[in-house]
């Protein structure tokens, strides 16, 4: 998805999280008021479990809200999580190269980008979607093993090609 300076994101994650947090806190307080009013005959054990679950959700939403505010301060209104350069050739969509900020990788931007492009490839009748490259070393100790793991989620095939080579066109240079 491309968001430019002229376009506005179609949602504000900070506002959504603030609303979610308010709803959770309201529900938490309403449960207490309902119990204290005597209108509800709820088992104390069930009440405690429900309130504990709500408190966990409140804590999580609060943490997320603080994180979103920090990201907004650090990166501005629009945060680029990652980018991929695609090329379309014949009946194939190729994912040539991509990158993301290391500190933002937990948001897993590549899954979203690949999902969108795979959908595009299917809707436009492309025969292949090529993730274009993994390390030839498929062992967990390889520093590039994570790339293979991410691509493996999509149940594709590993097709081994010749590899790369250098062809000097100007021997002097």
DSSP file (Angstrom, degrees, kcal/mol; ACC not computed):
  #  RESIDUE AA STRUCTURE BP1 BP2  ACC     N-H-->O    O-->H-N    N-H-->O    O-->H-N    TCO  KAPPA ALPHA  PHI   PSI    X-CA   Y-CA   Z-CA
    1    1 A X              0   0    0      0, 0.0     2,-0.5     0, 0.0   112,-0.0   0.000 360.0 360.0 360.0 135.6    0.0    0.0    0.0
    2    2 A X        -     0   0    0      2,-0.0     2,-0.5     0, 0.0     0, 0.0  -0.913 360.0-174.9-108.9 125.0    1.3    3.4   -0.9
    3    3 A X        -     0   0    0     -2,-0.5     2,-0.2     6,-0.0     6,-0.1  -0.980  11.2-167.5-117.2 121.4    0.6    6.4    1.3
    4    4 A X        -     0   0    0     -2,-0.5     3,-0.4     4,-0.1     5,-0.0  -0.529  38.1-101.3-102.1 171.6    1.8    9.7   -0.1
    5    5 A X  S    S+     0   0    0      1,-0.2    -1,-0.1    -2,-0.2    -2,-0.0   0.832 122.2  52.9 -59.6 -32.5    2.1   13.1    1.6
    6    6 A X  S    S+     0   0    0      2,-0.1     2,-0.2     0, 0.0    -1,-0.2   0.804 101.7  69.3 -75.9 -28.4   -1.1   14.2   -0.2
    7    7 A X  S    S-     0   0    0     -3,-0.4     2,-0.4     1,-0.0    -4,-0.0  -0.618  75.4-136.8 -94.6 151.6   -3.1   11.2    1.0
    8    8 A X        -     0   0    0     -2,-0.2    -4,-0.1     1,-0.0    -2,-0.1  -0.818  29.1-105.2-100.8 142.3   -4.3   10.6    4.5
    9    9 A X        -     0   0    0     -2,-0.4    -1,-0.0     1,-0.1    -6,-0.0  -0.405  30.3-124.3 -60.6 145.6   -4.1    7.1    6.1
   10   10 A X  S    S+     0   0    0      1,-0.1     2,-0.3    -2,-0.0    -1,-0.1   0.485  89.1  27.0 -78.7   0.8   -7.6    5.7    6.2
   11   11 A X        -     0   0    0      4,-0.0     2,-0.7     5,-0.0     3,-0.1  -0.990  68.7-133.9-153.9 154.1   -7.3    5.1   10.0
   12   12 A X     >  -     0   0    0     -2,-0.3     4,-2.6     1,-0.2     5,-0.2  -0.918  12.9-164.1-109.3 108.1   -5.5    6.5   12.9
   13   13 A X  H  > S+     0   0    0     -2,-0.7     4,-2.2     1,-0.2     5,-0.2   0.834  90.3  54.9 -61.1 -32.9   -4.1    3.6   15.0
   14   14 A X  H  > S+     0   0    0      2,-0.2     4,-2.4     1,-0.2    -1,-0.2   0.942 110.1  44.4 -66.4 -47.0   -3.6    5.9   17.9
   15   15 A X  H  > S+     0   0    0      2,-0.2     4,-2.4     1,-0.2    -2,-0.2   0.907 113.5  51.1 -64.6 -41.5   -7.2    7.1   17.9
   16   16 A X  H  X S+     0   0    0     -4,-2.6     4,-2.5     1,-0.2    -1,-0.2   0.916 111.9  47.1 -60.5 -42.7   -8.5    3.5   17.5
   17   17 A X  H  X S+     0   0    0     -4,-2.2     4,-2.7    -5,-0.2    -2,-0.2   0.887 110.2  52.4 -68.5 -38.8   -6.3    2.4   20.4
   18   18 A X  H  X S+     0   0    0     -4,-2.4     4,-2.3     2,-0.2    -1,-0.2   0.916 111.7  46.7 -61.3 -42.7   -7.5    5.3   22.6
   19   19 A X  H  X S+     0   0    0     -4,-2.4     4,-2.5     2,-0.2    -2,-0.2   0.912 112.5  49.5 -65.3 -43.1  -11.1    4.3   21.9
   20   20 A X  H  X S+     0   0    0     -4,-2.5     4,-2.4     1,-0.2    -2,-0.2   0.918 111.2  49.9 -61.1 -43.6  -10.5    0.6   22.6
   21   21 A X  H  X S+     0   0    0     -4,-2.7     4,-2.5     2,-0.2    -2,-0.2   0.907 110.3  49.7 -62.6 -43.4   -8.7    1.6   25.8
   22   22 A X  H  X S+     0   0    0     -4,-2.3     4,-2.7     2,-0.2    -1,-0.2   0.926 111.1  49.5 -62.0 -45.2  -11.7    3.8   26.9
   23   23 A X  H  X S+     0   0    0     -4,-2.5     4,-2.5     1,-0.2    -2,-0.2   0.910 111.5  49.0 -61.3 -42.5  -14.2    1.0   26.1
   24   24 A X  H  X S+     0   0    0     -4,-2.4     4,-2.4     2,-0.2    -1,-0.2   0.920 112.8  46.8 -63.8 -43.9  -12.1   -1.6   28.1
   25   25 A X  H  X S+     0   0    0     -4,-2.5     4,-2.5     2,-0.2    -2,-0.2   0.899 112.2  50.9 -64.9 -40.3  -11.9    0.8   31.1
   26   26 A X  H  X S+     0   0    0     -4,-2.7     4,-2.7     2,-0.2    -2,-0.2   0.915 111.7  47.4 -62.6 -42.7  -15.6    1.6   30.9
   27   27 A X  H  X S+     0   0    0     -4,-2.5     4,-2.3     2,-0.2    -2,-0.2   0.908 110.9  52.0 -64.3 -41.9  -16.4   -2.2   30.8
   28   28 A X  H  X S+     0   0    0     -4,-2.4     4,-1.5     1,-0.2    -2,-0.2   0.939 114.2  42.4 -58.5 -48.7  -14.1   -2.8   33.8
   29   29 A X  H  X S+     0   0    0     -4,-2.5     4,-2.5     1,-0.2    -2,-0.2   0.880 111.5  55.2 -68.0 -39.1  -15.7   -0.1   35.8
   30   30 A X  H  X S+     0   0    0     -4,-2.7     4,-2.7     1,-0.2     5,-0.2   0.879 105.2  53.6 -62.6 -38.2  -19.3   -1.1   34.8
   31   31 A X  H  X S+     0   0    0     -4,-2.3     4,-2.3     2,-0.2    -1,-0.2   0.914 110.1  47.3 -61.6 -42.7  -18.6   -4.7   36.0
   32   32 A X  H  X S+     0   0    0     -4,-1.5     4,-2.8     2,-0.2    -2,-0.2   0.932 113.6  47.4 -64.8 -45.9  -17.6   -3.3   39.4
   33   33 A X  H  X S+     0   0    0     -4,-2.5     4,-1.9     2,-0.2    -2,-0.2   0.892 112.1  50.2 -63.6 -40.2  -20.6   -1.1   39.6
   34   34 A X  H  X>S+     0   0    0     -4,-2.7     6,-0.9     2,-0.2     5,-0.8   0.913 113.3  45.8 -64.7 -42.9  -22.9   -3.9   38.6
   35   35 A X  H ><5S+     0   0    0     -4,-2.3     3,-0.9    -5,-0.2    -2,-0.2   0.929 114.2  47.9 -64.7 -45.2  -21.4   -6.2   41.1
   36   36 A X  H 3<5S+     0   0    0     -4,-2.8    -1,-0.2     1,-0.2    -2,-0.2   0.774 105.1  59.5 -69.5 -26.8  -21.6   -3.6   43.9
   37   37 A X  H 3<5S-     0   0    0     -4,-1.9    -1,-0.2    -5,-0.2    -2,-0.2   0.686 104.8-128.2 -75.8 -16.8  -25.2   -2.6   43.1
   38   38 A X  T <<5S+     0   0    0     -3,-0.9    -3,-0.1    -4,-0.7    -2,-0.1   0.476  78.0 117.4  83.5   1.7  -26.3   -6.2   43.8
   39   39 A X      < +     0   0    0     -5,-0.8     2,-0.5     1,-0.1    -4,-0.1   0.720  69.5  57.5 -71.5 -20.6  -28.1   -6.4   40.5
   40   40 A X        -     0   0    0     -6,-0.9     2,-1.1    -5,-0.1    -2,-0.2  -0.943  65.2-158.2-120.0 126.9  -25.9   -9.2   39.4
   41   41 A X        +     0   0    0     -2,-0.5     2,-0.4     2,-0.0    -6,-0.1  -0.684  34.9 160.3 -98.8  78.7  -25.4  -12.5   41.1
   42   42 A X        -     0   0    0     -2,-1.1     2,-0.1    -7,-0.1    -2,-0.1  -0.834  46.7-108.4-105.4 139.3  -22.0  -13.4   39.7
   43   43 A X     >  -     0   0    0     -2,-0.4     4,-2.7     1,-0.1     5,-0.2  -0.402  25.4-131.3 -60.1 133.7  -19.7  -15.9   41.2
   44   44 A X  H  > S+     0   0    0      1,-0.2     4,-2.9     2,-0.2     5,-0.2   0.864 107.2  54.2 -59.5 -37.1  -16.7  -14.1   42.7
   45   45 A X  H  > S+     0   0    0      2,-0.2     4,-2.1     1,-0.2    -1,-0.2   0.922 111.3  44.3 -64.0 -43.7  -14.2  -16.4   41.0
   46   46 A X  H  > S+     0   0    0      2,-0.2     4,-2.6     1,-0.2    -2,-0.2   0.904 113.3  51.8 -66.1 -41.8  -15.8  -15.7   37.6
   47   47 A X  H  X S+     0   0    0     -4,-2.7     4,-2.6     1,-0.2     5,-0.2   0.938 110.6  47.5 -59.9 -47.6  -15.9  -12.0   38.3
   48   48 A X  H  X S+     0   0    0     -4,-2.9     4,-2.4     1,-0.2    -1,-0.2   0.901 112.3  49.6 -61.7 -41.7  -12.2  -12.0   39.3
   49   49 A X  H  X S+     0   0    0     -4,-2.1     4,-2.2     2,-0.2    -1,-0.2   0.910 112.3  47.6 -64.2 -42.2  -11.2  -14.0   36.2
   50   50 A X  H  X S+     0   0    0     -4,-2.6     4,-2.3     1,-0.2    -2,-0.2   0.915 113.9  46.9 -65.7 -42.5  -13.2  -11.6   33.9
   51   51 A X  H  X S+     0   0    0     -4,-2.6     4,-2.6     2,-0.2    -2,-0.2   0.868 110.4  52.8 -68.0 -36.2  -11.7   -8.5   35.5
   52   52 A X  H  X S+     0   0    0     -4,-2.4     4,-2.1    -5,-0.2    -1,-0.2   0.914 109.8  48.6 -64.7 -42.0   -8.2  -10.0   35.3
   53   53 A X  H  X S+     0   0    0     -4,-2.2     4,-2.0     2,-0.2    -2,-0.2   0.918 112.5  48.3 -63.2 -43.6   -8.7  -10.7   31.6
   54   54 A X  H  X S+     0   0    0     -4,-2.3     4,-2.5     1,-0.2    -2,-0.2   0.901 109.7  52.6 -63.0 -40.5  -10.0   -7.1   31.1
   55   55 A X  H  X S+     0   0    0     -4,-2.6     4,-2.7     2,-0.2    -1,-0.2   0.884 107.2  52.2 -64.3 -37.9   -7.0   -5.7   33.0
   56   56 A X  H  X S+     0   0    0     -4,-2.1     4,-2.2     2,-0.2    -1,-0.2   0.909 111.3  47.0 -62.3 -42.6   -4.6   -7.6   30.8
   57   57 A X  H  X S+     0   0    0     -4,-2.0     4,-2.6     2,-0.2    -2,-0.2   0.887 111.9  50.7 -66.6 -38.7   -6.3   -6.1   27.7
   58   58 A X  H  X S+     0   0    0     -4,-2.5     4,-2.5     2,-0.2    -2,-0.2   0.931 111.0  48.5 -63.8 -45.9   -6.2   -2.7   29.3
   59   59 A X  H  X S+     0   0    0     -4,-2.7     4,-2.3     2,-0.2    -2,-0.2   0.908 113.0  47.9 -60.6 -42.7   -2.4   -3.0   30.1
   60   60 A X  H  X S+     0   0    0     -4,-2.2     4,-2.6     2,-0.2    -2,-0.2   0.926 112.8  47.1 -65.3 -45.9   -1.7   -4.2   26.5
   61   61 A X  H  X S+     0   0    0     -4,-2.6     4,-2.5     2,-0.2    -2,-0.2   0.883 112.1  51.3 -64.5 -37.9   -3.7   -1.4   24.9
   62   62 A X  H  X S+     0   0    0     -4,-2.5     4,-2.2     2,-0.2    -1,-0.2   0.921 111.0  47.7 -64.1 -43.7   -2.0    1.2   27.2
   63   63 A X  H  X S+     0   0    0     -4,-2.3     4,-2.2     1,-0.2    -2,-0.2   0.925 113.0  48.6 -62.5 -45.0    1.4   -0.2   26.3
   64   64 A X  H  X S+     0   0    0     -4,-2.6     4,-2.8     1,-0.2    -2,-0.2   0.904 109.3  53.2 -61.7 -41.5    0.5   -0.1   22.6
   65   65 A X  H  X S+     0   0    0     -4,-2.5     4,-2.2     1,-0.2    -1,-0.2   0.916 109.4  47.7 -62.0 -43.7   -0.8    3.4   22.8
   66   66 A X  H  X S+     0   0    0     -4,-2.2     4,-2.1     1,-0.2    -1,-0.2   0.906 112.4  50.2 -63.1 -40.7    2.4    4.6   24.4
   67   67 A X  H  X S+     0   0    0     -4,-2.2     4,-2.4     2,-0.2    -2,-0.2   0.912 110.0  49.8 -64.1 -43.0    4.4    2.9   21.7
   68   68 A X  H  X S+     0   0    0     -4,-2.8     4,-2.5     1,-0.2    -1,-0.2   0.894 110.0  51.2 -63.4 -39.5    2.3    4.4   18.9
   69   69 A X  H  X S+     0   0    0     -4,-2.2     4,-2.2     2,-0.2    -1,-0.2   0.898 109.9  49.6 -65.1 -39.7    2.8    7.9   20.4
   70   70 A X  H  X S+     0   0    0     -4,-2.1     4,-2.7     2,-0.2    -2,-0.2   0.917 111.3  49.1 -63.8 -43.1    6.6    7.3   20.6
   71   71 A X  H  X>S+     0   0    0     -4,-2.4     4,-3.3     1,-0.2     5,-0.6   0.905 110.4  51.5 -62.0 -41.1    6.6    6.2   16.9
   72   72 A X  H  X5S+     0   0    0     -4,-2.5     4,-1.6     1,-0.2    -1,-0.2   0.900 112.6  45.5 -62.6 -41.2    4.6    9.3   16.0
   73   73 A X  H  <5S+     0   0    0     -4,-2.2    -2,-0.2     2,-0.2    -1,-0.2   0.914 119.5  40.8 -67.1 -43.0    7.0   11.5   17.8
   74   74 A X  H  <5S+     0   0    0     -4,-2.7    -2,-0.2    -5,-0.2    -3,-0.2   0.900 132.2  19.2 -74.4 -42.1   10.1    9.8   16.3
   75   75 A X  H  <5S-     0   0    0     -4,-3.3     3,-0.3     1,-0.3    -3,-0.2   0.574 101.6-125.0-110.1 -12.6    8.9    9.3   12.7
   76   76 A X     << -     0   0    0     -4,-1.6    -1,-0.3    -5,-0.6    -2,-0.1  -0.501  52.3 -39.3  96.3-170.2    6.0   11.7   12.2
   77   77 A X  S    S+     0   0    0     -2,-0.2     2,-0.5     1,-0.1    -1,-0.2   0.843 128.6  45.5 -66.4 -37.2    2.4   11.2   11.1
   78   78 A X  S    S-     0   0    0     -3,-0.3     2,-0.6    -6,-0.1    -1,-0.1  -0.946  73.1-161.7-114.2 122.3    3.2    8.6    8.4
   79   79 A X        -     0   0    0     -2,-0.5     2,-0.8    -3,-0.0    -3,-0.1  -0.900  10.7-146.4-107.0 122.5    5.6    5.8    9.3
   80   80 A X        -     0   0    0     -2,-0.6    21,-0.3     1,-0.2     3,-0.1  -0.785  17.9-179.8 -85.9 110.9    7.3    3.8    6.6
   81   81 A X        -     0   0    0     -2,-0.8    20,-0.8     1,-0.3     2,-0.3   0.833  61.0 -35.0 -80.9 -33.4    7.6    0.3    8.0
   82   82 A X  E     -A  100   0A   0     18,-0.2     2,-0.3    27,-0.1    -1,-0.3  -0.976  53.0-139.1-174.4 174.1    9.2   -1.2    5.0
   83   83 A X  E     -A   99   0A   0     16,-2.5    16,-2.4    -2,-0.3     2,-0.4  -0.995   6.4-165.4-150.7 150.5    9.4   -1.2    1.2
   84   84 A X  E     -A   98   0A   0     -2,-0.3     2,-0.6    14,-0.2    14,-0.3  -0.998  15.3-141.5-136.8 139.4    9.7   -3.6   -1.6
   85   85 A X  E     -A   97   0A   0     12,-3.0    11,-2.0    -2,-0.4    12,-1.0  -0.911  25.3-167.9-100.4 124.5   10.6   -3.1   -5.3
   86   86 A X  E     -A   95   0A   0     -2,-0.6     2,-0.4     9,-0.2     9,-0.2  -0.782   9.4-164.3-110.1 154.4    8.5   -5.3   -7.6
   87   87 A X  E     -A   94   0A   0      7,-2.3     7,-3.5    -2,-0.3     2,-0.5  -0.999   9.2-149.5-136.0 139.4    9.0   -6.0  -11.3
   88   88 A X  E     +A   93   0A   0     -2,-0.4     2,-0.4     5,-0.2     5,-0.2  -0.944  22.8 169.0-110.7 125.7    6.4   -7.6  -13.6
   89   89 A X  E >   -A   92   0A   0      3,-2.6     3,-1.8    -2,-0.5     2,-0.2  -0.970  57.5 -47.2-140.3 119.8    7.8   -9.6  -16.5
   90   90 A X  T 3  S-     0   0    0     -2,-0.4    -2,-0.0     1,-0.3     0, 0.0  -0.390 123.4 -17.5  60.9-121.8    5.8  -11.9  -18.7
   91   91 A X  T 3  S+     0   0    0     -2,-0.2    37,-2.2    35,-0.1    36,-1.2  -0.004 121.8  89.2-104.0  27.1    3.5  -14.0  -16.5
   92   92 A X  E <   -Ab  89 128A   0     -3,-1.8    -3,-2.6    35,-0.2     2,-0.6  -0.974  58.8-153.3-134.2 138.5    5.5  -13.4  -13.4
   93   93 A X  E     -Ab  88 129A   0     35,-2.3    37,-3.3    -2,-0.4     2,-0.5  -0.954  25.1-159.7-104.3 122.8    5.5  -10.8  -10.5
   94   94 A X  E     -Ab  87 130A   0     -7,-3.5    -7,-2.3    -2,-0.6     2,-0.9  -0.883  17.0-149.7-109.6 133.3    8.9  -10.6   -9.0
   95   95 A X  E     +A   86   0A   0     35,-3.1    -9,-0.2    -2,-0.5     3,-0.1  -0.860  25.5 177.6 -95.2 100.6    9.8   -9.3   -5.6
   96   96 A X  E     -     0   0A   0    -11,-2.0     2,-0.3    -2,-0.9    -1,-0.2   0.965  53.3 -16.3 -77.2 -54.1   13.2   -7.9   -6.3
   97   97 A X  E     +A   85   0A   0    -12,-1.0   -12,-3.0     2,-0.0     2,-0.3  -0.995  59.2 179.4-154.6 147.3   14.5   -6.3   -3.1
   98   98 A X  E     -A   84   0A   0     -2,-0.3     2,-0.3   -14,-0.3   -14,-0.2  -0.950   1.6-176.7-146.2 165.9   13.0   -5.0    0.1
   99   99 A X  E     -A   83   0A   0    -16,-2.4   -16,-2.5    -2,-0.3     2,-0.3  -0.990   3.0-176.3-160.3 160.8   14.0   -3.5    3.3
  100  100 A X  E     -A   82   0A   0     -2,-0.3     2,-0.3   -18,-0.2   -18,-0.2  -0.983  40.9 -89.1-155.3 157.0   12.7   -2.3    6.7
  101  101 A X    >   -     0   0    0    -20,-0.8     3,-1.5    -2,-0.3     4,-0.4  -0.556  35.7-134.0 -68.1 132.4   13.9   -0.5    9.8
  102  102 A X  G >  S+     0   0    0     -2,-0.3     3,-1.3     1,-0.3     4,-0.3   0.888 104.8  54.9 -56.7 -41.6   15.2   -3.2   12.2
  103  103 A X  G 3  S+     0   0    0      1,-0.3    -1,-0.3     2,-0.1     3,-0.2   0.641 110.1  47.1 -70.6 -12.5   13.4   -1.6   15.1
  104  104 A X  G X  S+     0   0    0     -3,-1.5     3,-1.8     1,-0.1     5,-0.3   0.340  79.4 100.9-107.8   5.4   10.1   -1.8   13.2
  105  105 A X  G X   +     0   0    0     -3,-1.3     3,-2.3    -4,-0.4    -1,-0.1   0.764  66.5  74.0 -62.9 -24.8   10.4   -5.4   12.1
  106  106 A X  G 3  S+     0   0    0      1,-0.3    -1,-0.3    -4,-0.3    -2,-0.1   0.719  88.3  61.7 -63.7 -17.1    8.1   -6.6   14.8
  107  107 A X  G <  S-     0   0    0     -3,-1.8    -1,-0.3   -26,-0.1    -2,-0.2   0.518 101.1-141.8 -83.8  -4.8    5.2   -5.1   12.8
  108  108 A X    X>  +     0   0    0     -3,-2.3     4,-0.9    -4,-0.2     3,-0.8   0.901  28.0 177.8  48.1  60.8    6.1   -7.6   10.0
  109  109 A X  H 3>  +     0   0    0     -5,-0.3     4,-2.4     1,-0.2     5,-0.2   0.777  69.8  67.2 -64.7 -25.6    5.5   -5.2    7.0
  110  110 A X  H 3> S+     0   0    0      1,-0.2     4,-2.8     2,-0.2     5,-0.3   0.848  94.1  56.7 -68.7 -32.6    6.6   -7.8    4.5
  111  111 A X  H <> S+     0   0    0     -3,-0.8     4,-2.5     2,-0.2    -1,-0.2   0.938 110.5  44.8 -61.4 -44.8    3.7  -10.1    5.1
  112  112 A X  H  X S+     0   0    0     -4,-0.9     4,-2.4     2,-0.2    -2,-0.2   0.937 114.8  47.5 -64.4 -46.9    1.3   -7.2    4.3
  113  113 A X  H  X S+     0   0    0     -4,-2.4     4,-2.3     1,-0.2    -2,-0.2   0.929 114.8  45.3 -62.8 -44.7    3.2   -6.1    1.2
  114  114 A X  H  X S+     0   0    0     -4,-2.8     4,-2.9     2,-0.2     5,-0.3   0.897 110.9  54.2 -66.9 -39.0    3.4   -9.7   -0.1
  115  115 A X  H  X S+     0   0    0     -4,-2.5     4,-2.2    -5,-0.3    -1,-0.2   0.935 110.4  46.7 -58.3 -45.4   -0.2  -10.4    0.6
  116  116 A X  H  X S+     0   0    0     -4,-2.4     4,-2.2     1,-0.2    -2,-0.2   0.921 115.6  44.8 -63.1 -44.3   -1.3   -7.3   -1.3
  117  117 A X  H  X S+     0   0    0     -4,-2.3     4,-2.7     2,-0.2    -2,-0.2   0.854 111.0  52.5 -72.5 -33.7    1.0   -8.2   -4.3
  118  118 A X  H  X S+     0   0    0     -4,-2.9     4,-2.6     2,-0.2    -1,-0.2   0.920 110.5  49.2 -65.0 -42.1    0.0  -11.8   -4.3
  119  119 A X  H  X S+     0   0    0     -4,-2.2     4,-2.8    -5,-0.3    -2,-0.2   0.923 111.3  49.7 -60.6 -43.6   -3.7  -10.7   -4.4
  120  120 A X  H  X S+     0   0    0     -4,-2.2     4,-1.7     1,-0.2    -2,-0.2   0.930 110.4  50.3 -59.3 -46.0   -2.8   -8.3   -7.3
  121  121 A X  H  <>S+     0   0    0     -4,-2.7     5,-2.9     1,-0.2    -2,-0.2   0.906 113.1  45.9 -61.2 -42.5   -1.0  -11.2   -9.2
  122  122 A X  H ><5S+     0   0    0     -4,-2.6     3,-1.5     1,-0.2    -1,-0.2   0.934 111.9  50.2 -66.4 -45.7   -4.0  -13.5   -8.8
  123  123 A X  H 3<5S+     0   0    0     -4,-2.8    -1,-0.2     1,-0.3    -2,-0.2   0.774 114.4  45.6 -63.7 -26.1   -6.5  -10.8   -9.8
  124  124 A X  T 3<5S-     0   0    0     -4,-1.7    -1,-0.3    -5,-0.2    -2,-0.2   0.172 114.8-114.2-106.5  16.9   -4.5  -10.0  -12.9
  125  125 A X  T < 5 +     0   0    0     -3,-1.5     2,-0.3     1,-0.2    -3,-0.2   0.797  52.9 164.5  59.8  36.7   -3.9  -13.6  -13.9
  126  126 A X      < -     0   0    0     -5,-2.9    -1,-0.2    -6,-0.2   -34,-0.2  -0.669  31.5-147.3 -79.9 141.7   -0.1  -13.8  -13.4
  127  127 A X  S    S+     0   0    0    -36,-1.2     2,-0.4    -2,-0.3   -35,-0.2   0.829  74.2  34.4 -80.0 -33.4    1.1  -17.4  -13.3
  128  128 A X  E     -b   92   0A   0    -37,-2.2   -35,-2.3    -7,-0.0     2,-0.5  -0.934  52.5-161.9-128.7 146.2    4.0  -16.9  -10.9
  129  129 A X  E     -b   93   0A   0     -2,-0.4     2,-0.6   -37,-0.2   -35,-0.2  -0.975  22.5-161.1-121.2 114.2    4.8  -14.8   -7.8
  130  130 A X  E     -b   94   0A   0    -37,-3.3   -35,-3.1    -2,-0.5    -2,-0.0  -0.855  19.1-166.8-105.9 115.1    8.5  -14.9   -7.3
  131  131 A X        -     0   0    0     -2,-0.6    -1,-0.1   -37,-0.2   -37,-0.1   0.649  40.1-138.0 -71.9 -14.0    9.9  -14.0   -3.9
  132  132 A X        -     0   0    0     -3,-0.0    -2,-0.1   -35,-0.0   -38,-0.0   0.968  52.5  -1.9  58.6  71.1   13.2  -13.8   -5.7
  133  133 A X        -     0   0    0      2,-0.0     2,-0.3    15,-0.0     3,-0.0   0.405  43.5-172.7 104.9 134.6   15.9  -15.3   -3.7
  134  134 A X        -     0   0    0     17,-0.0     2,-0.1    14,-0.0    11,-0.1  -0.912  48.0 -81.5-140.3 167.6   16.9  -17.0   -0.4
  135  135 A X        -     0   0    0      9,-0.4    -2,-0.0    -2,-0.3     7,-0.0  -0.474  34.0-132.1 -66.9 144.4   20.2  -18.0    0.9
  136  136 A X  S    S+     0   0    0     -2,-0.1     2,-0.8     1,-0.1    -1,-0.1   0.578  92.6  81.8 -73.5  -7.1   21.4  -21.3   -0.5
  137  137 A X        -     0   0    0      1,-0.1     2,-0.9     2,-0.1    -2,-0.1  -0.842  61.0-174.5-103.1  99.4   22.2  -22.3    3.1
  138  138 A X        +     0   0    0     -2,-0.8     2,-0.4    -4,-0.1    -1,-0.1  -0.329  41.6 117.3 -94.7  53.0   18.9  -23.5    4.6
  139  139 A X  S >  S-     0   0    0     -2,-0.9     3,-2.0     1,-0.1     6,-0.2  -0.914  72.4-120.4-117.1 148.2   20.2  -24.1    8.2
  140  140 A X  T 3  S+     0   0    0     -2,-0.4     5,-0.2     1,-0.3     6,-0.1   0.742 109.0  63.0 -60.4 -25.4   18.9  -22.2   11.2
  141  141 A X  T 3  S+     0   0    0      4,-0.1    -1,-0.3     3,-0.1     2,-0.2   0.654  77.8 104.3 -76.8 -13.7   22.4  -20.8   12.1
  142  142 A X  S X  S-     0   0    0     -3,-2.0     3,-2.1     1,-0.2     4,-0.3  -0.512  74.1-137.0 -67.3 129.8   22.5  -18.9    8.7
  143  143 A X  T 3  S+     0   0    0      1,-0.3     3,-0.4    -2,-0.2    -1,-0.2   0.719 104.9  51.9 -61.7 -19.0   21.9  -15.2    9.4
  144  144 A X  T >> S+     0   0    0      1,-0.2     4,-1.0    -7,-0.1     3,-1.0   0.279  76.6 103.4 -98.6  10.3   19.6  -15.1    6.4
  145  145 A X  H <> S+     0   0    0     -3,-2.1     4,-2.3     1,-0.2    -1,-0.2   0.815  70.5  66.2 -62.5 -31.1   17.5  -18.1    7.5
  146  146 A X  H 3> S+     0   0    0     -3,-0.4     4,-2.5    -4,-0.3    -1,-0.2   0.827  95.3  56.9 -60.5 -32.8   14.7  -15.7    8.6
  147  147 A X  H <> S+     0   0    0     -3,-1.0     4,-2.1     2,-0.2    -1,-0.2   0.924 108.0  47.1 -64.2 -43.8   14.1  -14.7    5.0
  148  148 A X  H  X S+     0   0    0     -4,-1.0     4,-2.3     2,-0.2    -2,-0.2   0.920 111.2  51.8 -62.4 -44.0   13.5  -18.3    4.1
  149  149 A X  H  X S+     0   0    0     -4,-2.3     4,-1.0     1,-0.2    -2,-0.2   0.917 109.8  49.1 -60.1 -43.9   11.2  -18.8    7.1
  150  150 A X  H >< S+     0   0    0     -4,-2.5     3,-0.6     1,-0.2     4,-0.3   0.924 114.7  44.0 -61.7 -44.3    9.1  -15.8    6.0
  151  151 A X  H ><>S+     0   0    0     -4,-2.1     3,-1.3     1,-0.2     5,-0.5   0.808 104.1  64.7 -72.0 -29.5    8.8  -17.0    2.4
  152  152 A X  H ><5S+     0   0    0     -4,-2.3     3,-2.2     1,-0.3    -1,-0.2   0.790  85.9  73.4 -64.7 -27.7    8.1  -20.5    3.5
  153  153 A X  T <<5S+     0   0    0     -4,-1.0    -1,-0.3    -3,-0.6    -2,-0.2   0.802  90.0  59.9 -55.1 -29.7    4.8  -19.4    5.1
  154  154 A X  T < 5S-     0   0    0     -3,-1.3    -1,-0.3    -4,-0.3    -2,-0.2   0.354 107.2-125.9 -86.9   6.4    3.4  -19.0    1.6
  155  155 A X  T < 5 +     0   0    0     -3,-2.2    -3,-0.1     1,-0.1    -2,-0.1   0.809  56.6 148.0  57.9  36.6    3.9  -22.7    0.7
  156  156 A X      < -     0   0    0     -5,-0.5     2,-0.4     1,-0.1    -1,-0.1  -0.100  47.2 -99.6 -85.9-169.4    5.9  -22.0   -2.4
  157  157 A X        -     0   0    0     -2,-0.0     2,-0.7     2,-0.0    -1,-0.1  -0.894  20.6-128.1-114.2 144.8    8.6  -24.1   -4.0
  158  158 A X        -     0   0    0     -2,-0.4     2,-0.6     2,-0.0    -6,-0.0  -0.842  27.3-169.3 -89.0 119.6   12.3  -23.5   -3.8
  159  159 A X        -     0   0    0     -2,-0.7     2,-0.5     0, 0.0    -2,-0.0  -0.951  12.5-143.8-113.7 117.3   13.7  -23.5   -7.3
  160  160 A X        -     0   0    0     -2,-0.6     2,-0.2     2,-0.0    -2,-0.0  -0.682  20.9-175.5 -86.9 125.8   17.4  -23.7   -7.5
  161  161 A X        -     0   0    0     -2,-0.5     3,-0.1     1,-0.0    -1,-0.0  -0.488  44.3 -84.4-108.2-178.3   19.0  -21.7  -10.3
  162  162 A X        -     0   0    0      1,-0.2     2,-0.3    -2,-0.2    -2,-0.0   0.803  63.9-134.0 -59.1 -32.8   22.6  -21.3  -11.5
  163  163 A X        -     0   0    0      2,-0.0     2,-0.3     0, 0.0    -1,-0.2  -0.768  34.7 -48.6 107.5-159.9   23.4  -18.6   -9.0
  164  164 A X        +     0   0    0     -2,-0.3     2,-0.3    -3,-0.1     0, 0.0  -0.816  48.5 174.3-118.1 157.6   25.3  -15.4   -9.7
  165  165 A X        -     0   0    0     -2,-0.3     2,-0.5     2,-0.0    -2,-0.0  -0.973  29.8-114.0-152.8 161.4   28.5  -14.7  -11.5
  166  166 A X        -     0   0    0     -2,-0.3     2,-0.5     2,-0.0    -2,-0.0  -0.873  21.6-170.8-102.9 133.0   30.5  -11.6  -12.6
  167  167 A X        -     0   0    0     -2,-0.5     2,-0.5     0, 0.0    -2,-0.0  -0.906  15.9-146.9-122.2 101.0   30.9  -10.9  -16.2
  168  168 A X        -     0   0    0     -2,-0.5     3,-0.2     1,-0.2    -2,-0.0  -0.546  17.1-178.9 -72.2 119.2   33.5   -8.1  -16.8
  169  169 A X  S    S+     0   0    0     -2,-0.5     2,-0.5     1,-0.3    -1,-0.2   0.747  80.6  34.7 -87.5 -26.0   32.5   -6.1  -19.8
  170  170 A X        -     0   0    0      1,-0.1     3,-0.5     2,-0.0    -1,-0.3  -0.892  69.7-166.3-130.6 101.5   35.4   -3.7  -19.6
  171  171 A X  S    S+     0   0    0     -2,-0.5    -1,-0.1     1,-0.2    -2,-0.0   0.778  87.5  57.9 -62.0 -27.6   38.5   -5.6  -18.3
  172  172 A X              0   0    0      1,-0.3    -1,-0.2     0, 0.0    -2,-0.0   0.915 360.0 360.0 -68.8 -42.5   40.3   -2.3  -17.7
  173  173 A X              0   0    0     -3,-0.5    -1,-0.3     0, 0.0    -2,-0.2   0.480 360.0 360.0 -70.6 360.0   37.6   -1.0  -15.3
